[in-house]
Amino acid sequence: MNNNDILRRLRFVLDYNDTKMLEIFAKTGLEISNVELHHFLRKEEDTQFVPCLDKALCHFLDGVILDKRGLKEGAEIPKPTKLNNNLIFKKLRIAFEMKEQDIIDILLLADLRVSKGELGAFFRNSEHKNFKPCGDQVLRNFIKGLSLKYQGK
């Protein structure tokens, strides 16, 4: 999945309008214009499409976490990092305050069965022997499950 696709899908899941999207980006210090946002949300074949870089998506995901959960006392706003599916999955789990069973239930809504062991492997440190990279299919189905749960479609 590319970052723009993730951003579009999460906008739908969270039912955010343009103003809310800009507010979410700003929560972590990234000020973007309404025009830039619309370029991010366009499809790849559109001539005005602009790729959403890891830094921007990371700001958005961290902004969603801050919006839904707030900033822990004494903590600083996180710095953007290079993203991969595992980290995106982890940030979404944090934002929606989900436990293992919650995630398994969300994935089942999208007709994807995942064991607790396999799920745990996605959230391990990448150096751990049981770490497993999260594929696009798992992330796509997780976001689809979120959509089914929160939008009822």
DSSP file (Angstrom, degrees, kcal/mol; ACC not computed):
  #  RESIDUE AA STRUCTURE BP1 BP2  ACC     N-H-->O    O-->H-N    N-H-->O    O-->H-N    TCO  KAPPA ALPHA  PHI   PSI    X-CA   Y-CA   Z-CA
    1    1 A M              0   0    0      0, 0.0     2,-0.2     0, 0.0    84,-0.0   0.000 360.0 360.0 360.0 141.9    0.0    0.0    0.0
    2    2 A N     >  -     0   0    0      1,-0.1     4,-2.1    49,-0.0     3,-0.2  -0.615 360.0-110.9 -94.7 163.0    1.2    3.5   -0.7
    3    3 A N  H  > S+     0   0    0     49,-0.3     4,-2.6     1,-0.2     5,-0.2   0.845 115.8  55.1 -60.6 -36.9    1.0    6.3    1.8
    4    4 A N  H  > S+     0   0    0      2,-0.2     4,-2.6     1,-0.2    -1,-0.2   0.909 107.7  49.6 -64.7 -40.9   -1.6    8.2   -0.1
    5    5 A D  H  > S+     0   0    0     -3,-0.2     4,-2.6     2,-0.2    -2,-0.2   0.914 111.3  49.2 -63.0 -43.3   -3.9    5.2   -0.2
    6    6 A I  H  X S+     0   0    0     -4,-2.1     4,-2.7     2,-0.2     5,-0.2   0.929 111.1  50.1 -61.0 -45.7   -3.5    4.7    3.5
    7    7 A L  H  X S+     0   0    0     -4,-2.6     4,-2.1     1,-0.2    -2,-0.2   0.917 111.8  47.7 -60.4 -45.0   -4.3    8.4    4.1
    8    8 A R  H  X S+     0   0    0     -4,-2.6     4,-1.7     1,-0.2    -1,-0.2   0.931 113.6  47.3 -61.6 -46.1   -7.4    8.3    1.9
    9    9 A R  H  X S+     0   0    0     -4,-2.6     4,-2.6     1,-0.2    -2,-0.2   0.899 112.4  48.7 -65.1 -41.0   -8.7    5.1    3.6
   10   10 A L  H  X S+     0   0    0     -4,-2.7     4,-2.9     2,-0.2     5,-0.2   0.865 106.2  57.3 -68.7 -34.7   -8.1    6.5    7.1
   11   11 A R  H  X>S+     0   0    0     -4,-2.1     5,-1.8    -5,-0.2     4,-0.9   0.922 110.7  44.5 -58.4 -42.8   -9.8    9.7    6.3
   12   12 A F  H ><5S+     0   0    0     -4,-1.7     3,-0.5     2,-0.2    -2,-0.2   0.942 113.4  49.4 -66.5 -48.0  -12.9    7.6    5.4
   13   13 A V  H 3<5S+     0   0    0     -4,-2.6    -2,-0.2     1,-0.2    -1,-0.2   0.916 118.2  39.3 -57.4 -45.0  -12.6    5.4    8.5
   14   14 A L  H 3<5S-     0   0    0     -4,-2.9    -1,-0.2    -5,-0.1    -2,-0.2   0.564 103.2-132.4 -84.7  -8.8  -12.3    8.4   10.8
   15   15 A D  T <<5 +     0   0    0     -4,-0.9     2,-0.4    -3,-0.5    -3,-0.2   0.919  44.0 169.9  57.0  47.4  -14.9   10.5    8.9
   16   16 A Y      < -     0   0    0     -5,-1.8    -1,-0.2    -6,-0.2     2,-0.1  -0.744  23.4-150.8 -92.9 134.8  -12.5   13.5    8.8
   17   17 A N     >  -     0   0    0     -2,-0.4     4,-2.4     1,-0.0     5,-0.2  -0.359  40.2 -88.6 -88.4 179.9  -13.3   16.6    6.7
   18   18 A D  H  > S+     0   0    0      1,-0.2     4,-2.5     2,-0.2     5,-0.2   0.910 127.0  51.6 -58.0 -45.0  -10.6   18.8    5.3
   19   19 A T  H  > S+     0   0    0      1,-0.2     4,-2.1     2,-0.2    -1,-0.2   0.914 111.2  47.0 -60.4 -44.6  -10.5   21.0    8.4
   20   20 A K  H  > S+     0   0    0      2,-0.2     4,-2.4     1,-0.2    -1,-0.2   0.891 110.5  53.4 -65.8 -39.9  -10.1   18.1   10.7
   21   21 A M  H  X S+     0   0    0     -4,-2.4     4,-2.3     2,-0.2    -2,-0.2   0.936 110.4  46.5 -60.1 -46.9   -7.3   16.6    8.5
   22   22 A L  H  X S+     0   0    0     -4,-2.5     4,-2.1     1,-0.2    -1,-0.2   0.876 111.5  52.4 -63.7 -37.4   -5.3   19.8    8.6
   23   23 A E  H  X S+     0   0    0     -4,-2.1     4,-1.4    -5,-0.2    -1,-0.2   0.894 108.0  51.4 -63.7 -41.1   -5.9   20.0   12.4
   24   24 A I  H  X S+     0   0    0     -4,-2.4     4,-0.5     1,-0.2     3,-0.4   0.928 110.6  47.6 -64.3 -45.8   -4.5   16.4   12.8
   25   25 A F  H ><>S+     0   0    0     -4,-2.3     5,-1.8     1,-0.2     3,-1.2   0.915 110.6  53.2 -59.3 -42.3   -1.4   17.2   10.8
   26   26 A A  H ><5S+     0   0    0     -4,-2.1     3,-1.9     1,-0.2    -1,-0.2   0.754  90.5  75.6 -67.8 -25.0   -0.9   20.4   12.8
   27   27 A K  H 3<5S+     0   0    0     -4,-1.4    -1,-0.2    -3,-0.4    -2,-0.2   0.794 103.8  38.8 -58.0 -27.4   -1.0   18.6   16.2
   28   28 A T  T <<5S-     0   0    0     -3,-1.2    -1,-0.3    -4,-0.5    -2,-0.2   0.230 128.5 -95.0-108.6  13.0    2.5   17.3   15.5
   29   29 A G  T < 5S+     0   0    0     -3,-1.9     2,-0.8     1,-0.2    -3,-0.2   0.564  82.7 129.1  92.1   9.2    3.8   20.5   14.0
   30   30 A L      < -     0   0    0     -5,-1.8     2,-0.7    -6,-0.1    -1,-0.2  -0.865  38.3-165.8-101.2 110.1    3.3   19.8   10.3
   31   31 A E        +     0   0    0     -2,-0.8     2,-0.3    -5,-0.1    -8,-0.1  -0.844  15.0 170.0 -95.0 116.8    1.4   22.7    8.7
   32   32 A I        -     0   0    0     -2,-0.7     2,-0.1   -10,-0.2    -6,-0.1  -0.910  29.7-116.9-122.8 156.1    0.1   21.8    5.2
   33   33 A S     >  -     0   0    0     -2,-0.3     4,-2.3     1,-0.1     5,-0.1  -0.404  26.0-111.5 -86.1 165.8   -2.3   23.8    3.0
   34   34 A N  H  > S+     0   0    0      1,-0.2     4,-2.2     2,-0.2     5,-0.1   0.863 120.5  54.3 -61.8 -36.6   -5.7   22.7    1.9
   35   35 A V  H  > S+     0   0    0      2,-0.2     4,-1.9     1,-0.2    -1,-0.2   0.925 107.4  49.2 -64.5 -45.5   -4.3   22.4   -1.6
   36   36 A E  H  > S+     0   0    0      1,-0.2     4,-2.1     2,-0.2    -2,-0.2   0.916 109.8  52.4 -60.0 -43.2   -1.4   20.1   -0.5
   37   37 A L  H  X S+     0   0    0     -4,-2.3     4,-1.8     1,-0.2    -1,-0.2   0.926 108.4  49.8 -58.4 -45.7   -3.9   17.9    1.3
   38   38 A H  H  X S+     0   0    0     -4,-2.2     4,-0.5     1,-0.2    -1,-0.2   0.843 108.1  53.5 -65.1 -32.8   -6.1   17.6   -1.8
   39   39 A H  H >< S+     0   0    0     -4,-1.9    11,-1.6     1,-0.2     3,-0.7   0.884 108.5  50.4 -66.9 -37.7   -3.0   16.6   -3.8
   40   40 A F  H 3< S+     0   0    0     -4,-2.1    -2,-0.2     1,-0.2    -1,-0.2   0.856 109.4  51.8 -64.6 -34.8   -2.2   13.9   -1.3
   41   41 A L  H 3< S+     0   0    0     -4,-1.8    -1,-0.2    -5,-0.2    -2,-0.2   0.526  89.0 102.5 -85.0  -6.1   -5.8   12.6   -1.5
   42   42 A R  S << S-     0   0    0     -3,-0.7     2,-0.1    -4,-0.5     8,-0.1  -0.346  79.3-102.5 -75.0 158.4   -5.8   12.3   -5.3
   43   43 A K    >   -     0   0    0      1,-0.1     3,-1.7     6,-0.1     6,-0.2  -0.441  33.4-109.4 -76.6 156.0   -5.5    9.0   -7.1
   44   44 A E  T 3  S+     0   0    0      1,-0.3     5,-0.2    -2,-0.1    -1,-0.1   0.808 116.5  57.6 -57.9 -33.3   -2.1    8.2   -8.7
   45   45 A E  T 3  S+     0   0    0      3,-0.1    -1,-0.3     2,-0.0     2,-0.2   0.629  83.8 102.1 -76.7 -11.3   -3.4    8.6  -12.2
   46   46 A D  S X  S-     0   0    0     -3,-1.7     3,-1.4     1,-0.1    -4,-0.0  -0.498  75.2-134.2 -71.7 139.1   -4.5   12.2  -11.5
   47   47 A T  T 3  S+     0   0    0      1,-0.3    -1,-0.1    -2,-0.2    -3,-0.0   0.722 105.4  52.3 -68.8 -20.1   -2.1   14.8  -12.9
   48   48 A Q  T 3  S+     0   0    0     -5,-0.1    -1,-0.3   -10,-0.1    -6,-0.2   0.308  79.9 130.3 -98.2   8.8   -2.2   16.8   -9.7
   49   49 A F    <   -     0   0    0     -3,-1.4    -9,-0.2    -6,-0.2   -10,-0.1  -0.387  36.8-169.9 -61.9 135.2   -1.3   13.7   -7.5
   50   50 A V        -     0   0    0    -11,-1.6    -8,-0.1   -14,-0.1     2,-0.1  -0.998  26.5-115.1-127.4 127.0    1.5   14.4   -5.1
   51   51 A P        -     0   0    0      0, 0.0     2,-0.8     0, 0.0   -11,-0.1  -0.355  22.3-129.9 -62.6 136.8    3.1   11.4   -3.2
   52   52 A C        -     0   0    0    -12,-0.2   -49,-0.3   -13,-0.1   -48,-0.1  -0.799  29.0-141.8 -86.3 111.3    2.6   11.5    0.6
   53   53 A L     >  -     0   0    0     -2,-0.8     4,-2.3     1,-0.1     3,-0.4  -0.270  22.5-105.3 -73.7 161.2    6.0   11.0    2.0
   54   54 A D  H  > S+     0   0    0      1,-0.2     4,-3.0     2,-0.2     5,-0.2   0.879 119.9  58.1 -51.7 -41.6    6.7    8.9    5.1
   55   55 A K  H  > S+     0   0    0      1,-0.2     4,-2.2     2,-0.2    -1,-0.2   0.921 108.4  44.4 -58.0 -45.6    7.3   12.1    7.1
   56   56 A A  H  > S+     0   0    0     -3,-0.4     4,-2.3     2,-0.2    -1,-0.2   0.930 115.2  46.9 -67.3 -45.3    3.8   13.4    6.3
   57   57 A L  H  X S+     0   0    0     -4,-2.3     4,-3.0     1,-0.2     5,-0.2   0.895 111.3  52.6 -63.9 -38.3    2.0   10.1    7.0
   58   58 A C  H  X S+     0   0    0     -4,-3.0     4,-2.7    -5,-0.3     5,-0.2   0.915 108.6  50.2 -62.9 -42.3    3.9    9.7   10.2
   59   59 A H  H  X S+     0   0    0     -4,-2.2     4,-2.3    -5,-0.2    -1,-0.2   0.922 112.2  48.5 -59.1 -43.6    2.8   13.2   11.3
   60   60 A F  H  X S+     0   0    0     -4,-2.3     4,-2.3     2,-0.2    -2,-0.2   0.946 112.4  46.5 -63.4 -48.8   -0.8   12.3   10.5
   61   61 A L  H  X S+     0   0    0     -4,-3.0     4,-2.1     1,-0.2    -2,-0.2   0.909 114.4  47.4 -61.6 -42.7   -0.7    9.0   12.3
   62   62 A D  H  X S+     0   0    0     -4,-2.7     4,-2.5    -5,-0.2    -1,-0.2   0.867 110.4  53.8 -66.0 -34.7    0.9   10.6   15.4
   63   63 A G  H  X S+     0   0    0     -4,-2.3     4,-2.5    -5,-0.2    -2,-0.2   0.879 106.7  51.2 -65.0 -38.3   -1.7   13.4   15.2
   64   64 A V  H  X S+     0   0    0     -4,-2.3     4,-2.7     2,-0.2     5,-0.3   0.919 109.8  50.2 -63.8 -43.2   -4.5   10.8   15.2
   65   65 A I  H  X>S+     0   0    0     -4,-2.1     4,-2.9     1,-0.2     5,-0.7   0.940 112.9  46.1 -59.6 -46.9   -2.9    9.2   18.3
   66   66 A L  H  X5S+     0   0    0     -4,-2.5     4,-1.2     3,-0.2    -2,-0.2   0.879 113.5  49.9 -64.3 -37.5   -2.7   12.6   20.0
   67   67 A D  H  <5S+     0   0    0     -4,-2.5    -1,-0.2     1,-0.2    -2,-0.2   0.908 119.9  34.9 -67.4 -42.1   -6.3   13.5   19.0
   68   68 A K  H  <5S+     0   0    0     -4,-2.7    -2,-0.2    -5,-0.2    -1,-0.2   0.830 137.4  16.0 -83.4 -33.2   -7.7   10.2   20.3
   69   69 A R  H  <5S-     0   0    0     -4,-2.9    -3,-0.2    -5,-0.3    -2,-0.2   0.644  94.9-134.8-117.4 -20.8   -5.5    9.6   23.3
   70   70 A G     << -     0   0    0     -4,-1.2     2,-0.5    -5,-0.7    -1,-0.1  -0.143  38.1 -59.2  83.9 172.8   -3.8   12.9   24.1
   71   71 A L        -     0   0    0     -5,-0.1     3,-0.1    -4,-0.1     6,-0.1  -0.807  55.2-116.0 -95.6 129.0   -0.2   13.4   25.0
   72   72 A K    >   -     0   0    0     -2,-0.5     3,-2.2     1,-0.1     2,-0.1  -0.323  44.3 -89.2 -61.7 145.3    1.1   11.6   28.1
   73   73 A E  T 3  S+     0   0    0      1,-0.3    -1,-0.1     3,-0.0     3,-0.1  -0.338 113.0   9.7 -59.3 128.7    2.2   13.9   30.8
   74   74 A G  T 3  S+     0   0    0      1,-0.3    -1,-0.3    -3,-0.1     2,-0.2   0.331 101.9 122.6  84.9  -8.0    5.9   14.8   30.4
   75   75 A A    <   -     0   0    0     -3,-2.2    -1,-0.3     1,-0.0     2,-0.3  -0.496  54.5-134.0 -86.1 157.1    6.1   13.3   27.0
   76   76 A E        -     0   0    0     -2,-0.2    -4,-0.1    -3,-0.1     3,-0.1  -0.729  33.4 -89.2-105.4 158.8    7.1   15.1   23.9
   77   77 A I        -     0   0    0     -2,-0.3    -1,-0.1     1,-0.1   -49,-0.0  -0.507  57.3-108.0 -64.1 129.2    5.5   15.1   20.5
   78   78 A P        -     0   0    0      0, 0.0    -1,-0.1     0, 0.0   -16,-0.0  -0.227  25.6-120.9 -64.1 148.9    7.1   12.2   18.6
   79   79 A K        -     0   0    0      1,-0.1    -3,-0.0    -3,-0.1   -51,-0.0  -0.667  37.1 -99.5 -84.9 143.1    9.5   12.9   15.8
   80   80 A P        -     0   0    0      0, 0.0     2,-0.3     0, 0.0   -25,-0.1  -0.327  44.6-169.8 -64.1 145.6    8.6   11.4   12.4
   81   81 A T        -     0   0    0    -27,-0.2     2,-0.3   -26,-0.1   -23,-0.2  -0.826  34.8 -80.2-129.1 167.8   10.3    8.2   11.4
   82   82 A K        -     0   0    0     -2,-0.3     2,-0.3     1,-0.1     5,-0.0  -0.541  56.3-138.4 -68.1 133.1   10.6    6.1    8.3
   83   83 A L        +     0   0    0     -2,-0.3     2,-0.3     4,-0.1   -29,-0.1  -0.642  28.0 171.2-100.3 152.3    7.5    4.0    8.1
   84   84 A N     >  -     0   0    0     -2,-0.3     4,-2.4   -30,-0.1     5,-0.2  -0.896  51.9 -93.5-141.1 172.8    6.8    0.4    7.2
   85   85 A N  H  > S+     0   0    0     -2,-0.3     4,-2.7    49,-0.3     5,-0.2   0.867 123.4  55.4 -58.6 -37.4    3.5   -1.6    7.4
   86   86 A N  H  > S+     0   0    0      1,-0.2     4,-2.3     2,-0.2    -1,-0.2   0.921 110.3  44.5 -62.3 -43.8    4.4   -2.9   10.9
   87   87 A L  H  > S+     0   0    0      2,-0.2     4,-2.6    -3,-0.2    -2,-0.2   0.885 113.3  50.3 -70.0 -38.0    4.9    0.6   12.3
   88   88 A I  H  X S+     0   0    0     -4,-2.4     4,-2.3     2,-0.2    -2,-0.2   0.934 111.9  48.8 -62.4 -45.5    1.7    1.9   10.6
   89   89 A F  H  X S+     0   0    0     -4,-2.7     4,-2.3    -5,-0.2    -2,-0.2   0.913 112.0  49.4 -58.5 -45.1   -0.2   -1.1   12.1
   90   90 A K  H  X S+     0   0    0     -4,-2.3     4,-2.3     1,-0.2    -2,-0.2   0.910 109.9  50.1 -63.7 -43.8    1.3   -0.4   15.5
   91   91 A K  H  X S+     0   0    0     -4,-2.6     4,-2.7     1,-0.2    -1,-0.2   0.887 111.6  48.8 -64.3 -38.0    0.4    3.3   15.4
   92   92 A L  H  X S+     0   0    0     -4,-2.3     4,-2.5     2,-0.2    -1,-0.2   0.900 109.1  52.7 -67.6 -39.6   -3.2    2.5   14.4
   93   93 A R  H  <>S+     0   0    0     -4,-2.3     5,-2.3     1,-0.2     4,-0.3   0.915 112.6  45.5 -59.7 -42.5   -3.4   -0.1   17.2
   94   94 A I  H ><5S+     0   0    0     -4,-2.3     3,-1.2     3,-0.2    -2,-0.2   0.935 111.7  51.3 -66.4 -46.6   -2.3    2.6   19.7
   95   95 A A  H 3<5S+     0   0    0     -4,-2.7    -2,-0.2     1,-0.3    -1,-0.2   0.896 116.4  39.7 -59.3 -42.0   -4.6    5.2   18.3
   96   96 A F  T 3<5S-     0   0    0     -4,-2.5    -1,-0.3    -5,-0.1    -2,-0.2   0.375 106.9-127.6 -91.1   5.5   -7.7    3.0   18.5
   97   97 A E  T < 5 +     0   0    0     -3,-1.2     2,-0.4    -4,-0.3    -3,-0.2   0.927  47.2 172.7  50.0  56.4   -6.5    1.5   21.9
   98   98 A M      < -     0   0    0     -5,-2.3     2,-0.2    -6,-0.1    -1,-0.2  -0.759  25.7-154.4-103.8 141.7   -6.8   -2.0   20.7
   99   99 A K     >  -     0   0    0     -2,-0.4     4,-2.0     1,-0.0     3,-0.2  -0.495  43.6 -89.3 -96.2 174.3   -5.8   -5.2   22.4
  100  100 A E  H  > S+     0   0    0      1,-0.2     4,-2.5     2,-0.2     5,-0.2   0.915 127.5  48.7 -52.3 -49.8   -5.0   -8.5   20.5
  101  101 A Q  H  > S+     0   0    0      1,-0.2     4,-2.4     2,-0.2    -1,-0.2   0.857 107.7  55.7 -64.0 -34.6   -8.5   -9.7   20.5
  102  102 A D  H  > S+     0   0    0     -3,-0.2     4,-2.1     2,-0.2    -1,-0.2   0.923 110.3  45.7 -61.0 -43.7   -9.8   -6.4   19.2
  103  103 A I  H  X S+     0   0    0     -4,-2.0     4,-2.7     2,-0.2    -2,-0.2   0.913 111.2  51.7 -66.8 -43.5   -7.5   -6.6   16.2
  104  104 A I  H  X S+     0   0    0     -4,-2.5     4,-2.0     1,-0.2    -1,-0.2   0.909 111.0  48.9 -59.4 -42.1   -8.4  -10.2   15.5
  105  105 A D  H  X S+     0   0    0     -4,-2.4     4,-1.5     2,-0.2    -1,-0.2   0.889 110.6  50.3 -64.8 -40.3  -12.1   -9.2   15.6
  106  106 A I  H  X S+     0   0    0     -4,-2.1     4,-0.9     1,-0.2     3,-0.2   0.921 110.9  49.0 -63.6 -44.3  -11.4   -6.3   13.2
  107  107 A L  H ><>S+     0   0    0     -4,-2.7     5,-2.4     1,-0.2     3,-0.6   0.859 106.6  56.5 -65.0 -34.8   -9.5   -8.6   10.8
  108  108 A L  H ><5S+     0   0    0     -4,-2.0     3,-1.9     1,-0.2    -1,-0.2   0.841  98.0  61.5 -65.0 -32.5  -12.4  -11.1   10.9
  109  109 A L  H 3<5S+     0   0    0     -4,-1.5    -1,-0.2     1,-0.3    -2,-0.2   0.838 107.1  45.8 -59.5 -31.3  -14.8   -8.4    9.8
  110  110 A A  T <<5S-     0   0    0     -4,-0.9    -1,-0.3    -3,-0.6    -2,-0.2   0.197 123.9-108.4 -96.2  14.8  -12.6   -8.2    6.6
  111  111 A D  T < 5S+     0   0    0     -3,-1.9     2,-0.5     1,-0.2    -3,-0.2   0.841  77.3 130.7  62.7  37.3  -12.6  -12.0    6.4
  112  112 A L      < -     0   0    0     -5,-2.4     2,-0.5    -8,-0.2    -1,-0.2  -0.979  44.0-154.4-122.5 121.3   -8.9  -12.4    7.4
  113  113 A R        +     0   0    0     -2,-0.5     2,-0.4    -3,-0.1    -8,-0.1  -0.823  18.4 172.2 -96.8 127.9   -8.1  -14.9   10.1
  114  114 A V        -     0   0    0     -2,-0.5     2,-0.1   -10,-0.1    -6,-0.1  -1.000  25.6-130.9-135.1 135.1   -4.9  -14.3   12.1
  115  115 A S     >  -     0   0    0     -2,-0.4     4,-2.5     1,-0.1     5,-0.2  -0.400  25.8-113.5 -79.8 161.8   -3.7  -16.2   15.1
  116  116 A K  H  > S+     0   0    0      1,-0.2     4,-2.6     2,-0.2     5,-0.2   0.877 118.2  53.2 -60.8 -37.4   -2.6  -14.4   18.3
  117  117 A G  H  > S+     0   0    0      2,-0.2     4,-1.5     1,-0.2    -1,-0.2   0.918 110.4  45.3 -64.8 -44.1    1.0  -15.7   17.7
  118  118 A E  H  > S+     0   0    0      2,-0.2     4,-0.9     1,-0.2    -2,-0.2   0.907 113.5  50.5 -65.7 -41.2    1.1  -14.3   14.1
  119  119 A L  H >X S+     0   0    0     -4,-2.5     3,-0.9     1,-0.2     4,-0.8   0.922 108.1  52.4 -62.3 -44.8   -0.4  -11.0   15.3
  120  120 A G  H >< S+     0   0    0     -4,-2.6     3,-0.7     1,-0.2     4,-0.4   0.837 101.7  61.4 -60.4 -33.3    2.2  -10.7   18.1
  121  121 A A  H >< S+     0   0    0     -4,-1.5    11,-1.9     1,-0.2     3,-0.6   0.803  97.5  58.5 -65.1 -29.0    5.0  -11.3   15.5
  122  122 A F  H << S+     0   0    0     -4,-0.9    -1,-0.2    -3,-0.9    -2,-0.2   0.800 108.4  45.2 -68.6 -28.1    3.9   -8.1   13.7
  123  123 A F  T << S+     0   0    0     -4,-0.8    -1,-0.2    -3,-0.7    -2,-0.2   0.390  91.0 106.5-100.4   3.0    4.4   -6.0   16.8
  124  124 A R  S <  S-     0   0    0     -3,-0.6     2,-0.1    -4,-0.4     8,-0.1  -0.325  85.5 -84.4 -75.3 162.9    7.8   -7.4   17.8
  125  125 A N    >   -     0   0    0      1,-0.1     3,-1.9     6,-0.1     6,-0.2  -0.431  39.9-120.6 -61.9 140.9   11.1   -5.6   17.5
  126  126 A S  T 3  S+     0   0    0      1,-0.3    -1,-0.1    -2,-0.1     5,-0.1   0.691 112.6  57.2 -62.8 -17.5   12.4   -6.1   14.0
  127  127 A E  T 3  S+     0   0    0      3,-0.0    -1,-0.3     2,-0.0     2,-0.1   0.601  82.7 107.2 -86.3 -12.9   15.6   -7.7   15.5
  128  128 A H  S X  S-     0   0    0     -3,-1.9     3,-1.6     1,-0.1    -4,-0.1  -0.388  77.0-127.0 -69.5 143.9   13.6  -10.4   17.3
  129  129 A K  T 3  S+     0   0    0      1,-0.3    -1,-0.1    -2,-0.1    -3,-0.0   0.764 109.3  48.1 -64.2 -25.6   13.8  -13.9   15.9
  130  130 A N  T 3  S+     0   0    0     -5,-0.1    -1,-0.3     2,-0.1    -6,-0.1   0.287  81.4 128.3 -99.3  10.2   10.0  -14.2   15.8
  131  131 A F    <   -     0   0    0     -3,-1.6    -9,-0.2    -6,-0.2   -10,-0.1  -0.384  39.4-166.3 -63.5 141.9    9.4  -10.8   14.1
  132  132 A K        -     0   0    0    -11,-1.9    -8,-0.1   -14,-0.1     2,-0.1  -0.993  21.2-120.7-133.3 127.5    7.3  -11.0   10.9
  133  133 A P        -     0   0    0      0, 0.0     2,-0.6     0, 0.0   -11,-0.1  -0.412  28.8-122.2 -64.2 139.7    6.9   -8.3    8.4
  134  134 A C        -     0   0    0    -12,-0.2   -49,-0.3    -2,-0.1   -48,-0.2  -0.744  29.2-141.9 -84.6 120.4    3.3   -7.1    8.0
  135  135 A G     >  -     0   0    0     -2,-0.6     4,-2.0     1,-0.1     3,-0.2  -0.318  22.5-107.8 -79.4 164.6    2.3   -7.5    4.4
  136  136 A D  H  > S+     0   0    0      1,-0.2     4,-3.1     2,-0.2     5,-0.2   0.864 117.5  59.1 -58.1 -37.3    0.1   -5.1    2.4
  137  137 A Q  H  > S+     0   0    0      2,-0.2     4,-2.4     1,-0.2    -1,-0.2   0.907 106.3  46.5 -62.0 -42.3   -2.8   -7.6    2.5
  138  138 A V  H  > S+     0   0    0     -3,-0.2     4,-2.3     2,-0.2    -1,-0.2   0.943 116.1  44.4 -65.8 -47.3   -2.9   -7.6    6.3
  139  139 A L  H  X S+     0   0    0     -4,-2.0     4,-2.4     2,-0.2     5,-0.2   0.924 113.8  50.3 -63.8 -44.1   -2.7   -3.8    6.6
  140  140 A R  H  X S+     0   0    0     -4,-3.1     4,-2.3     1,-0.2    -1,-0.2   0.913 112.9  46.6 -59.7 -44.0   -5.3   -3.3    3.9
  141  141 A N  H  X S+     0   0    0     -4,-2.4     4,-2.7    -5,-0.2    -1,-0.2   0.846 109.5  54.3 -70.0 -33.0   -7.7   -5.8    5.6
  142  142 A F  H  X S+     0   0    0     -4,-2.3     4,-2.3     2,-0.2    -2,-0.2   0.943 111.4  44.2 -64.1 -46.2   -7.1   -4.2    9.0
  143  143 A I  H  X S+     0   0    0     -4,-2.4     4,-2.3     2,-0.2    -2,-0.2   0.887 113.0  52.1 -66.0 -37.4   -8.1   -0.8    7.6
  144  144 A K  H  X S+     0   0    0     -4,-2.3     4,-2.4    -5,-0.2    -2,-0.2   0.916 109.4  50.1 -62.2 -42.6  -11.0   -2.4    5.7
  145  145 A G  H  X S+     0   0    0     -4,-2.7     4,-2.3     2,-0.2    -2,-0.2   0.890 108.7  51.9 -62.4 -40.2  -12.1   -3.9    9.0
  146  146 A L  H  X S+     0   0    0     -4,-2.3     4,-3.2     1,-0.2     5,-0.4   0.916 109.7  50.6 -60.7 -42.5  -11.9   -0.5   10.8
  147  147 A S  H  X>S+     0   0    0     -4,-2.3     4,-2.6     1,-0.2     6,-0.6   0.919 110.4  48.3 -61.4 -44.5  -14.0    0.9    8.0
  148  148 A L  H  X5S+     0   0    0     -4,-2.4     4,-0.7     3,-0.2    -1,-0.2   0.875 116.5  43.9 -64.3 -37.3  -16.6   -1.9    8.5
  149  149 A K  H  <5S+     0   0    0     -4,-2.3    -2,-0.2    -5,-0.2    -1,-0.2   0.933 124.9  30.2 -73.4 -46.4  -16.6   -1.4   12.2
  150  150 A Y  H  <5S+     0   0    0     -4,-3.2    -3,-0.2    -5,-0.2    -2,-0.2   0.717 131.3  32.3 -92.3 -21.3  -16.7    2.4   12.3
  151  151 A Q  H  <5S-     0   0    0     -4,-2.6    -3,-0.2    -5,-0.4    -2,-0.1   0.556  92.1-137.2-109.9 -12.3  -18.6    3.3    9.1
  152  152 A G     <<       0   0    0     -4,-0.7    -4,-0.2    -5,-0.6    -3,-0.1   0.811 360.0 360.0  64.2  31.6  -20.9    0.2    9.0
  153  153 A K              0   0    0     -6,-0.6    -5,-0.2     0, 0.0    -1,-0.1   0.414 360.0 360.0-104.8 360.0  -20.4   -0.3    5.3
